[in-house]
Amino acid sequence: MKKLLFTIGDIHGEYDLLEEVLKAYDPKLHQLVLVGDLNDRGPKVKESLLKGKELVEQEQAVYIRGNHEQMLLNFVQNPQERFVNYMRNGGKETIESLMYKGIFSEHSPKEVAQLLKEKWADLLKFLDERPFYYEWNQYICVHAGVDFEKSDWHDTDNQDFIWIREPFHTGKNNTGKKIVFGHTVTSLLHQDEEDYSIWHSDGKFGIDGGGVFGGIIHGAIFNDKGIVKDIQAKNPREGWHSPSEKEIEALQNNQ
């Protein structure tokens, strides 16, 4: 087992920030864990997803499934029903990155999903195989959190592993382990819209610094006792904004 745990928070297509954080990564020293949400919203989704896949296959990194990986998979399987919600959450950036800009002016959601399946079958299979959590020594790494009401946290519903918020953030950590998670931007946990630092409470470490929203990508390095280093890559650009309902409707009506 490697000496240190190196965890990276939600990337959301911010590939350049990911590469900046990875400068501190030593494969011989660190067990690397990506806590999910590499896709959607940001400018370089394709590069981010392929980097995640490369790190797993070449460096034995762990890439945990996030709710945004799940949303991409859900869209591909059920494009008509999932289209509006996926576009609202940054899916346009993912699809245009994997395919090409303007694809929705030429193809229906159903056709887009089919094209994705044809071109990116290997990547989609890889994403569908991502685990919901990873254990390293006395740490649990998970995208959103676990269900403390379960007598054994391993029995947490898969939906909660990738979506849970408030019950996990405020609940008593009864797992006997430290928990590293992303999903909820730390400014919300700090209740301070300008504070993107790592959040820590009751053995829970929130590391989603809201990089795609103009915040920080965190590379949090842990030993058995806690955090030993926090590698930060600050986004110099203005943060991503959700498209309006009119913009989403226009995408649907362009075909």
Backbone as a ProteinNet text record, in pm:
[ID]
protein_1_A
[PRIMARY]
MKKLLFTIGDIHGEYDLLEEVLKAYDPKLHQLVLVGDLNDRGPKVKESLLKGKELVEQEQAVYIRGNHEQMLLNFVQNPQERFVNYMRNGGKETIESLMYKGIFSEHSPKEVAQLLKEKWADLLKFLDERPFYYEWNQYICVHAGVDFEKSDWHDTDNQDFIWIREPFHTGKNNTGKKIVFGHTVTSLLHQDEEDYSIWHSDGKFGIDGGGVFGGIIHGAIFNDKGIVKDIQAKNPREGWHSPSEKEIEALQNNQ
[TERTIARY]
84	0	87.2	46.4	125.6	115.3	212.6	229.1	122.5	77.3	-15.2	-134.2	-244.4	-366.2	-376.5	-386.2	-393.2	-531.2	-617.7	-755.5	-775.9	-849.4	-876.1	-1026.2	-1069.9	-1212.1	-1268.3	-1395.7	-1471.5	-1401	-1377.2	-1303.4	-1396.3	-1504.9	-1603	-1538.8	-1454.2	-1398.4	-1286.2	-1243.5	-1133.5	-1000.1	-971.6	-855.2	-723.4	-709.3	-583.9	-557.3	-663.1	-647.1	-611.6	-670.9	-637.2	-489.1	-439.9	-298.4	-207.6	-252.4	-173.6	-161.7	-273	-272	-186.9	-195.5	-123.5	28.4	77.1	222.1	279.7	196.4	241.9	226.8	170.9	141.1	264	296.4	406	346.7	340.4	277.1	339.1	465.9	531.5	492.2	454	423.9	274.3	196.7	55.2	-40.8	-143.9	-260.2	-354.6	-370.7	-451.9	-598.2	-685.9	-830.2	-897.9	-970.9	-1055.5	-1195.7	-1255.7	-1384	-1504.9	-1481.6	-1593.7	-1626.6	-1722.2	-1763.8	-1649.2	-1591.8	-1490.2	-1554.3	-1680	-1747.9	-1845.2	-1902.9	-2007.3	-1952.2	-2010.7	-1990.9	-1862.4	-1748.9	-1621.7	-1578.4	-1464.2	-1422.9	-1355.1	-1300.5	-1223.9	-1268.3	-1392.4	-1448.1	-1381.3	-1369	-1308.9	-1170.3	-1088.6	-953.3	-955.7	-1049.7	-1059.4	-1098.2	-1199.3	-1244.1	-1134.7	-1069.4	-964.8	-844.2	-815.9	-707.9	-743.6	-867.9	-911.3	-896.8	-937.4	-926.3	-780	-696.3	-552.8	-490.2	-525.9	-469.8	-509.6	-631.2	-676.3	-598.8	-587.6	-529.3	-377.2	-313.1	-166.9	-103.2	-175.9	-117.5	-192	-287.8	-368.6	-441.2	-475.5	-558.4	-699.3	-774.5	-915.1	-1000.2	-1096.4	-1187.2	-1327	-1377.5	-1507.8	-1619.4	-1728.7	-1844.7	-1910.1	-1937.3	-2011.1	-2149.1	-2231	-2365.5	-2361.6	-2256.2	-2250.2	-2207.4	-2120.3	-2095.1	-2224.5	-2300.9	-2427.7	-2527.1	-2529.8	-2621.4	-2587.3	-2459.1	-2418.2	-2465.2	-2442.9	-2486	-2637.5	-2708.9	-2855.7	-2905.1	-2839.6	-2879.2	-2860.9	-2749	-2721	-2825.1	-2871.6	-2969.5	-3112.5	-3141.7	-3279.5	-3276.7	-3233.1	-3205.3	-3326.4	-3440.7	-3558.2	-3600.2	-3605.5	-3652.1	-3548.5	-3420.6	-3313.6	-3256	-3294.9	-3229.9	-3231.6	-3349	-3360.4	-3279.2	-3292.2	-3218.9	-3068.2	-3026.7	-2883.2	-2827	-2900.4	-2854.9	-2848.8	-2943.7	-2948.8	-2825.3	-2768.9	-2656.5	-2521.5	-2514.3	-2384.6	-2355.9	-2458.8	-2438.7	-2400.6	-2443.3	-2409	-2257.5	-2188	-2042.5	-1977.9	-2032.5	-1978.1	-1997.5	-2118.8	-2149.3	-2074.9	-2066.9	-1993.3	-1843.5	-1792.3	-1651.3	-1621	-1709.5	-1689.8	-1720.1	-1809.8	-1848.5	-1799.7	-1884.7	-1843.6	-1947.3	-1903.4	-1993.9	-2099.8	-2221.8	-2330.9	-2400.4	-2364.8	-2424.5	-2576	-2625.6	-2770.1	-2848.3	-2778.4	-2847.3	-2867.5	-2801.3	-2807.4	-2873.3	-2877	-2926	-3018.7	-3115.5	-3206	-3131.4	-3184.2	-3120.2	-3100.9	-3198.5	-3187.4	-3072.3	-3058.3	-2948.9	-2813.5	-2809.4	-2685.2	-2641.3	-2736.2	-2704.5	-2648.7	-2707.1	-2659.2	-2518.1	-2492.3	-2358.6	-2254.8	-2294.2	-2204.7	-2172.6	-2274.8	-2254.1	-2162.6	-2174.8	-2091.7	-1946.4	-1926.7	-1790.8	-1717.3	-1791.7	-1728.5	-1771.1	-1791.6	-1836.6	-1741.1	-1611.6	-1512.5	-1512.9	-1522.5	-1526.4	-1653.9	-1767.6	-1894.4	-1894	-1836.7	-1824	-1736.5	-1627.7	-1537.9	-1611.6	-1686.8	-1759.8	-1864.1	-1926.8	-2030.5	-1972.1	-1842.2	-1774.6	-1713.7	-1728.7	-1666.8	-1733	-1651.2	-1705.6	-1774.5	-1858.8	-1929.9	-1851	-1751.3	-1667	-1535.3	-1440.9	-1310.6	-1261.9	-1206.5	-1152.8	-1000.2	-936.4	-790.5	-756.6	-694.9	-667.6	-793.8	-785.2	-900.3	-982.4	-978.7	-1050.5	-1153.1	-1265.9	-1365.2	-1362.2	-1344.7	-1353.3	-1481.5	-1561.4	-1693.1	-1728.4	-1818.2	-1849.6	-1929.4	-2045.4	-2135.1	-2137.4	-2133	-2140.5	-2197.2	-2226.1	-2284.7	-2408	-2484.7	-2607.5	-2577.3	-2571.2	-2539.4	-2652.1	-2770	-2881.1	-2872.7	-2789.4	-2767.1	-2676.7	-2705.7	-2620.7	-2480.6	-2471.9	-2343.8	-2344.3	-2254.3	-2253.8	-2237.1	-2176.8	-2161.8	-2297.4	-2403.8	-2538.3	-2606.9	-2535.7	-2589.5	-2640.3	-2757.7	-2810.1	-2713.5	-2699.4	-2610.8	-2648.1	-2778	-2824.5	-2769.7	-2761.9	-2709.6	-2558.3	-2487.1	-2341.9	-2307.1	-2392.9	-2360.3	-2444	-2546.9	-2637	-2658.7	-2632.8	-2671.9	-2605.6	-2676.7	-2619.6	-2644	-2746.9	-2768.1	-2763.5	-2833.9	-2830.2	-2688.4	-2606.1	-2467.2	-2382.6	-2399.1	-2315.3	-2335.1	-2459.2	-2489.5	-2500.1	-2502.6	-2518.1	-2390.8	-2406.8	-2292.7	-2218.5	-2089.7	-2007.4	-1987.7	-2063.3	-2058.5	-1987.5	-1910.1	-1844.7	-1715.1	-1658.6	-1527.7	-1414	-1447.8	-1347.3	-1359.3	-1253.5	-1259.2	-1318.1	-1393.8	-1463.3	-1422.6	-1372.7	-1335	-1438.8	-1497.1	-1606.6	-1601.8	-1675.2	-1689.6	-1836.3	-1885	-2027	-2083.9	-2071.2	-2123	-2008	-2020.8	-1914	-1891.8	-1766.1	-1736	-1783.7	-1802.4	-1856.3	-1995.7	-2071.9	-2204.1	-2189.8	-2091.3	-2069.8	-2018.5	-1933.7	-1883.1	-1987.1	-2091.4	-2192.3	-2127.1	-2034.2	-1962	-1929.7	-1994.8	-1983.1	-1843.4	-1754.5	-1617.8	-1515.7	-1562.1	-1470.9	-1475.2	-1375.6	-1367.6	-1265.3	-1225.1	-1126.9	-1188.8	-1103.9	-1152.2	-1234.6	-1347.5	-1436.6	-1409.4	-1401.8	-1373.5	-1464	-1533.4	-1618.5	-1643	-1618.8	-1652.6	-1592.5	-1467.9	-1402.1	-1447.5	-1518.2	-1563.4	-1486.6	-1434.4	-1354.8	-1419	-1475.3	-1532.5	-1425.9	-1401.4	-1289.4	-1333.6	-1464.3	-1510.2	-1502.7	-1393.1	-1371.9	-1438	-1531.1	-1605.5	-1519.2	-1421.5	-1330.1	-1399.4	-1502.3	-1571.3	-1655.3	-1680.6	-1758.1	-1668.5	-1541.2	-1447.5	-1373.1	-1383.5	-1318.7	-1186.5	-1171.4	-1043.3	-1061.6	-965.5	-954.3	-856	-901	-814.6	-753.1	-624.9	-558.3	-521.9	-606	-587	-509.7	-394.4	-307.8	-318.7	-344.6	-367.6	-266.1	-230	-166.5	-266.4	-223.5	-317.1	-388.7	-325.5	-380.8	-470.3	-448.8	-528.6	-458.2	-499.7	-441.3	-297.3	-208.6	-69.7	-36.3	-115.4	-91.6	-216.9	-240	-352.9	-298.3	-296.7	-252.5	-371.9	-354.8	-467.1	-439.3	-539.3	-533.7	-654.8	-630.3	-738.4	-780.8	-910.6	-962.6	-954.8	-880.3	-869.3	-989.3	-1073.6	-1186.7	-1313.3	-1410.1	-1541.2	-1607	-1686.4	-1747.4	-1855.8	-1884.8	-1988.7	-2126.4	-2217.6	-2355.5	-2450.2	-2551.6	-2650.3	-2724.8	-2750.8	-2824.6	-2968.3	-3026	-3165.7	-3257.5	-3382.2	-3479.6	-3498.2	-3487.5	-3499.3	-3384.5	-3265	-3149	-3163.3	-3214.1	-3235.1	-3343.1	-3449.6	-3558.3	-3508.3	-3419.3	-3364	-3283.1	-3209.6	-3133.8	-3226.9	-3339.2	-3436.3	-3500.2	-3517.6	-3592.9	-3504.8	-3373.8	-3282.1	-3280.8	-3320.5	-3306.1	-3398.5
-120.4	0	125.1	223.1	345.4	428.9	514.9	585.2	690.8	758.9	870.7	857.3	917	921.7	1060.2	1064.4	1190.6	1196.7	1283.4	1292.5	1423.9	1417.3	1537.5	1557.9	1681.5	1715.3	1729.6	1763.1	1768.8	1855.2	1798.4	1865.8	1942.5	1880.4	1942.9	2008.2	1932.6	1982.8	2083.7	2112.5	2208	2132.7	2086.1	2000.3	2069.5	2195.4	2266.2	2274.7	2292.8	2296.5	2158	2054.5	1917	1890.4	1929.4	1907.7	1984.3	2102.3	2181.5	2108.9	2053.1	1978.7	1852.3	1786.3	1660.1	1676.8	1798.9	1821.6	1774	1770.7	1728.9	1578.1	1509.1	1366.2	1280.3	1192.1	1096.5	955.9	885.5	752.9	652.4	670.9	577.5	603.8	726.4	767.8	775.9	815.3	848.7	746.7	712	645.1	755.3	768.8	876.8	836.2	925.4	903.3	1028.3	1012.6	1118.4	1094.6	1193.5	1169.9	1189.8	1194.8	1197.6	1335.2	1338.2	1461.4	1523.6	1446.7	1502	1571.2	1540.9	1593.2	1705.9	1763.3	1866.6	2003.8	2106.6	2247.6	2311.8	2249.8	2314.9	2305.2	2369.2	2385.3	2264.6	2172.5	2060.6	1928.3	1892.3	1770.1	1645.4	1639.6	1520.9	1493.2	1597.2	1580.4	1532.6	1585.1	1547.1	1400.6	1357.8	1218.5	1122.4	1155.7	1067.1	1063.3	1175	1176.1	1086.5	1094	1007.2	860.5	826	687.7	645	733.8	704.8	681.2	763.1	748.9	616.2	572.4	443	329.7	336.5	225.4	219.9	335	337.4	358.2	421.4	454.8	390.7	303	237.5	338.3	452.3	548.9	492.3	550.6	514.9	632.9	605.5	708.5	671	747.7	719.2	779.9	708.6	757.1	875.5	981.5	1095.5	1103.5	1195	1208.9	1258.9	1331.4	1381.5	1272.8	1182.1	1065.6	987.1	974.4	901	972.9	1105.4	1180.1	1160.8	1155.7	1128.5	990	890.7	754.4	747	817.3	817.8	882.4	991.1	1058.2	965.7	897.7	809.1	697.8	650.2	541.4	589.6	712.6	763.4	911.5	942.5	1082.3	1174.2	1127	1214.3	1260.5	1166.3	1198.2	1277.4	1250.7	1309.7	1439.1	1475.3	1585	1716.6	1763	1895.4	1902	1802	1802.6	1798.5	1720.2	1710.3	1841.3	1906.6	2035.9	2139.3	2134.3	2228.4	2214.2	2094.9	2066.1	2058.6	2115.2	2124.3	2016.8	1941.3	1833.6	1879.7	1999.9	2052.7	2058.2	2105.1	2115.6	1977.6	1878.5	1742.8	1688.3	1699.3	1641.3	1713.7	1846.3	1919.5	1891.6	1866.1	1833.1	1694.3	1600	1463.7	1451.6	1536.8	1531.5	1658	1759.2	1885.6	1993	2117	2229	2237.5	2264.5	2277.1	2146.9	2039.2	1909	1908.5	1990.2	1990.4	2064.8	2138.7	2203.3	2105.8	1991.2	1893.6	1761.9	1733.6	1602.6	1615.2	1527.2	1519.1	1458	1473.8	1409.8	1259.6	1193.7	1049	1017.8	1097.2	1076.8	1107	1212.1	1247	1132	1075.8	964	845.7	817.5	706.8	733.5	856.5	892.8	880.7	920.1	904.6	757.9	673.5	530.1	468.8	516.9	463.2	509.6	636.3	691.7	664.2	660.8	654.2	531.1	419	296.9	256.9	264	221.7	313.9	444.4	540.2	523.9	507.7	491	362.8	256.7	131.4	153.5	224.7	256.2	333.3	436.2	516.5	433.5	341.2	257.2	154.2	137.5	43	112.2	243.2	315.5	277.2	260.6	224.9	343.4	313.4	417.8	466.8	391.1	433.8	357.2	403.4	337.5	352	245.4	248	238.8	324.8	326.2	347.3	245.9	252.1	295.5	403.7	449.2	555.9	554.9	654.8	589.4	658	627.2	742.7	711.7	813.2	788.4	892.7	878.4	1011	1007.1	1132.6	1227.1	1182.3	1272.4	1247.1	1121.4	1088.7	950	918.6	789.4	813.5	707.7	715.1	668.7	762.4	729.1	653.4	650.6	578.1	427.6	387.1	244.5	189.7	69.2	9.5	-17.3	-39.7	-54.1	41.5	138	240.7	181.4	61.2	-3.7	-26.2	-32.2	-57.2	70	181.8	306.4	281.3	336.4	324.4	390.6	332.5	391.1	535.5	564.1	701	797.7	752.9	839.2	856	752.1	765.6	881.4	908.3	1011.8	1138.9	1138.2	1253.9	1312.7	1238.4	1282.5	1415.9	1495.9	1622.5	1638.2	1714.4	1759.4	1647.6	1536.5	1436.6	1387.6	1386.7	1343.9	1454.6	1576.5	1687.2	1712.6	1705	1737.7	1614.9	1495.9	1374	1336.6	1254.6	1208.4	1098.6	1116.3	1017.3	896	791.9	671.4	555.8	587.4	482.4	433.2	512.8	478.3	513.8	582.1	619.3	766.7	819.8	953.6	942.2	1043.5	1038.5	1158.5	1130.8	1235.8	1236.4	1353.2	1359.8	1489.8	1491.6	1610.8	1649.5	1675.6	1694.5	1829	1862.2	1989.4	2089.2	2201.7	2302.4	2350.6	2361	2389.5	2526.5	2620.7	2751.4	2735.8	2637.9	2610.6	2549.2	2462.8	2399.8	2501.1	2593.3	2700	2810.3	2809.5	2916.1	3052.5	3052.6	3174.2	3162.4	3241.5	3225.2	3252.3	3307.1	3333.4	3235.9	3141.6	3048.1	2911.5	2884.5	2757.5	2662.3	2690.3	2604.6	2469.3	2372.7	2240.7	2253.7	2184.9	2184.6	2059.8	2075.1	1960.9	1964.7	1855.4	1845.1	1698.2	1658.1	1522.9	1414.2	1433.3	1332.7	1330.1	1434.4	1446.2	1560.3	1534.1	1632.8	1661.1	1780.8	1822	1889	1834.6	1885.6	1942.8	1961.6	2025	2176.2	2233.8	2377.9	2460.9	2400.6	2478	2533.7	2455	2502.5	2557.4	2487.9	2530.6	2656.5	2690.2	2809.9	2929.3	2920.3	3027.7	3006.9	2886.5	2855.6	2783.1	2673	2603.1	2453.8	2393.9	2248.5	2210.5	2125.7	2081.8	1945.8	1934.5	1805.5	1785.8	1713.2	1697.2	1568.5	1582.4	1468.1	1432.7	1304.7	1257.5	1150.5	1150.1	1032.3	971.2	880.3	812.5	908.3	1022.1	1112.4	1222.2	1261	1368.9	1432	1554.2	1623.6	1665.2	1635.2	1679.5	1789.5	1798.4	1903.6	1925	2050.3	2085.5	2157.3	2086.8	2145.9	2218.7	2345.4	2424.6	2479.5	2468.5	2531.5	2622.7	2752.7	2851.9	2879.6	2884.1	2914.2	3065.1	3108.4	3252.2	3308.1	3218.1	3262.6	3277.1	3347.2	3357.9	3220.5	3194.8	3064.2	3033.2	2904.1	2855.6	2895.2	2923.8	2955.3	2860.5	2816	2725.1	2794.4	2723.2	2784.6	2815.7	2914.5	2949.5	2846.2	2846.6	2754.3	2783.6	2911.8	2947.9	2889.1	2892.5	2836.1	2685.1	2619.1	2474.2	2441.6	2519.7	2499.5	2518.8	2616	2640.4	2521	2456.3	2336.9	2226.4	2212.4	2109.4	2137.6	2264.8	2303	2330.4	2309.7	2343	2240	2115.4	2010.3	2035
0	0	0	-78.3	-89.5	38.1	57.9	185	210.5	103.3	118.7	24	63.3	-17.7	-81.2	-213.8	-288.6	-353.6	-300.9	-350.5	-425.3	-535.4	-615	-627	-599.2	-600.9	-741	-749.5	-874.7	-979.9	-1097.9	-1205	-1299.1	-1340.4	-1431	-1553.9	-1622.2	-1747.3	-1734.5	-1612.2	-1592.3	-1600.9	-1720.6	-1744.8	-1709.1	-1742.4	-1714.7	-1564.9	-1486.8	-1340.9	-1287.2	-1345.6	-1307.5	-1330.9	-1447.7	-1478.5	-1381.9	-1342	-1246.4	-1112.7	-1065.7	-939.3	-951.4	-1065.6	-1085.2	-1088.2	-1099	-1093.4	-959.8	-856.6	-723.9	-701.8	-799.6	-785.1	-812.6	-717.9	-731.9	-726.3	-838.8	-841.6	-744.8	-710.5	-618.7	-473.6	-446	-308.5	-280.2	-381.8	-361.6	-423	-348	-406.8	-452.1	-581.6	-637.1	-644	-597.4	-604.7	-660.1	-768.5	-823.3	-769.8	-704.2	-637.7	-729	-860.1	-954.7	-1008.1	-1102.1	-1171.1	-1250.1	-1341	-1430.4	-1549.6	-1576.6	-1695.8	-1661.5	-1770.2	-1764.9	-1723.4	-1783.9	-1748.2	-1800.1	-1780.7	-1810.5	-1955.3	-1989.4	-2129.3	-2193.1	-2112.7	-2169.2	-2106.6	-2135.2	-2076.5	-2134.3	-2264.8	-2328.2	-2270.6	-2262.4	-2210.3	-2065.2	-1986.4	-1845.2	-1830.1	-1905.1	-1897.3	-1942.9	-2052	-2103.2	-2009.5	-1942.3	-1843.7	-1725.8	-1680.8	-1572.4	-1608.7	-1728.4	-1777	-1785.7	-1835.3	-1846.1	-1709.3	-1611.5	-1477	-1413.6	-1438.4	-1386.6	-1453	-1583.5	-1659.3	-1653	-1632.4	-1634	-1497.2	-1404.4	-1274.2	-1156.9	-1187.1	-1082.9	-993.4	-1051.2	-978.5	-962.3	-871.4	-851.9	-896.3	-980.7	-1033.8	-985.7	-889.6	-829.5	-913.8	-923.3	-999.2	-928.4	-1005.2	-953.2	-1015.6	-967.1	-1024.1	-1168.1	-1205.7	-1343.5	-1442.4	-1402.1	-1487.2	-1506	-1396.3	-1404.5	-1495.1	-1490.8	-1577.8	-1725.5	-1756.9	-1895.2	-1937.8	-1853.6	-1885.4	-1899.2	-1812	-1818.5	-1947.4	-1988.2	-2112.6	-2232.3	-2237.6	-2351	-2359.9	-2244.6	-2244.2	-2265.6	-2227.9	-2236.6	-2274.1	-2396.5	-2433.7	-2433.6	-2475.6	-2482.2	-2343	-2251	-2115.4	-2036.5	-2060.4	-1979	-2036.5	-2157.3	-2228.9	-2151.8	-2111.4	-2048.6	-1919.8	-1834.9	-1708.6	-1731.4	-1831	-1856.5	-1911.6	-2000.1	-2051.7	-1939.6	-1849.6	-1737.5	-1648.4	-1645.7	-1556.2	-1627	-1746.9	-1813.6	-1915.9	-1955.3	-2051	-2190.5	-2227	-2360.3	-2378.6	-2276.6	-2284.6	-2301.3	-2232.2	-2244.8	-2385.1	-2436.2	-2567.2	-2678.6	-2670.8	-2774	-2766.3	-2646.2	-2631.4	-2688.4	-2662.6	-2712.6	-2861.7	-2911.3	-3052.9	-3124.3	-3136.7	-3198.8	-3168	-3169.9	-3142.8	-3252.2	-3211.7	-3307.1	-3341	-3271	-3303.3	-3285.5	-3191.3	-3165.6	-3273.6	-3357.5	-3469.7	-3585.2	-3576.8	-3685.8	-3646.6	-3515	-3471.8	-3351.2	-3343.4	-3228.6	-3110.1	-2987.3	-2872.1	-2891.3	-2949.4	-2972.8	-3067.8	-3172	-3267.5	-3203.7	-3122.2	-3052.7	-2962.3	-2887.7	-2798.6	-2877.1	-2991.3	-3074	-3126	-3166.1	-3213.2	-3101.5	-2980.8	-2866	-2841.4	-2847.1	-2824	-2929.6	-3050.8	-3158.8	-3147.8	-3117	-3114.1	-2983.9	-2872.4	-2741	-2661.1	-2728.6	-2660	-2547.8	-2573.5	-2474.5	-2352.8	-2375.4	-2264.6	-2182.6	-2248.8	-2177	-2094.3	-2147.8	-2072.1	-1949.1	-1968.2	-1856.8	-1747.3	-1785.8	-1687.1	-1614	-1684.7	-1624.6	-1527.9	-1531.2	-1441.5	-1319.2	-1308.9	-1197.2	-1065.2	-959.3	-827.6	-760.2	-662.8	-588.9	-467	-424.9	-311.9	-316.9	-236.3	-227.2	-83.7	-28.4	107.3	103.6	179.4	191.5	338.7	400.9	544.6	620.3	693.5	773	700.8	568.7	489.3	397.7	383.2	280.8	181.5	54.4	-50.8	-128.3	-143.1	-205	-271.5	-369.9	-437.6	-348.5	-300.4	-227	-77	-36.2	105.2	126.4	252.5	288	374.6	394.2	473.6	615.4	709.4	847.9	917.8	858.6	919.6	894.8	801.3	778.3	888.5	935.5	1038.6	984.6	854.2	785.9	667.2	668.4	563.1	424.2	414.8	284.2	217	296.1	242.9	192.8	193.5	137	-4.5	-36.9	-173.6	-271	-388.9	-489.4	-520.7	-520.4	-546.4	-442.1	-316.9	-210.7	-219.8	-259.5	-276.6	-369.8	-468.6	-567.6	-555.1	-468.1	-462.2	-322	-216.4	-81.6	-45.3	33.1	80.2	231.7	267.7	405.4	511.3	493.7	602.1	631.5	530.3	547.7	610.3	563.2	611.2	760.4	806.4	945.9	1035.7	974.9	1053.7	1128.6	1231.2	1310.9	1235.2	1220	1150.8	1241	1214.5	1297.3	1226.4	1122.9	1044.4	1106.9	1197.4	1251.5	1156.8	1047.6	948.1	911.8	854.2	796.7	656.6	614.2	485.4	400.8	281	185.8	74.6	47.8	-49.2	-128.3	-239.7	-322.4	-330.8	-453.4	-484.5	-441.4	-313.7	-262.7	-250.1	-319.7	-318.2	-175	-135.7	4.5	50.4	-41.8	-1	59.2	12	69.8	208.4	225.4	355.5	457.6	412	500.3	521.6	438.3	439	416.2	320.9	283.3	135	51.2	-93.8	-147.6	-66	-111.2	-52.5	28.8	95.7	27.3	-57.5	-130	-67.9	55.7	122.1	157	188.9	228.9	356.1	358.8	475.4	557.4	691.2	777.8	899.7	924.6	1042.7	1074.7	1197.8	1245	1155	1117.3	1034.7	890.9	847.6	708.3	642	522.6	449.9	314.9	298.2	171	86.6	-34.7	-115.2	-249.9	-270	-394.6	-378.3	-426.6	-413.9	-522	-597.3	-696.7	-807.9	-853.4	-956.5	-1079.5	-1126.5	-1248.4	-1226.4	-1101.4	-1068.9	-1035.3	-1071.8	-1041.3	-911.6	-855.1	-728.4	-744.9	-670.9	-659.4	-684.9	-756.4	-759.5	-649.5	-557.7	-447.3	-476.2	-445.1	-436.3	-290.4	-217.3	-72.9	-45.7	17.8	46.2	194.5	221	357.7	396.5	526.2	584.6	682.6	766.3	856.3	951.4	981.7	1082.2	1025.4	900.6	842.8	724.3	690.2	575.1	604.9	511.2	524.8	424.5	316.1	217.4	134.2	97.1	10	-112.5	-225.4	-351.5	-412.1	-447.6	-498.1	-637.5	-724.3	-856.3	-868.2	-868.8	-871.9	-1015.5	-1037.4	-1170.6	-1195.1	-1297.6	-1324.6	-1400.5	-1452.2	-1533.6	-1449.4	-1507.5	-1444.1	-1442.6	-1342.3	-1327.6	-1429.6	-1443.9	-1534.5	-1482.5	-1575.3	-1538.9	-1611	-1540.6	-1599.3	-1713	-1823.5	-1934.7	-1895.5	-1960.3	-1934.5	-1998.1	-1954.5	-2013.3	-2161.9	-2200.1	-2342	-2423.4	-2367.2	-2437	-2453.9	-2350.6	-2358.9	-2461	-2458.8	-2555.2	-2698.3	-2716.9	-2850.4	-2899.1	-2807.6	-2845.5	-2893.3	-2823.4	-2860.4	-2995.5	-3026.6	-3147	-3268.1	-3251.8	-3360.8	-3473.1	-3438.2	-3539	-3658
[MASK]
+++++++++++++++++++++++++++++++++++++++++++++++++++++++++++++++++++++++++++++++++++++++++++++++++++++++++++++++++++++++++++++++++++++++++++++++++++++++++++++++++++++++++++++++++++++++++++++++++++++++++++++++++++++++++++++++++++++++++++++++++++++++++++++++

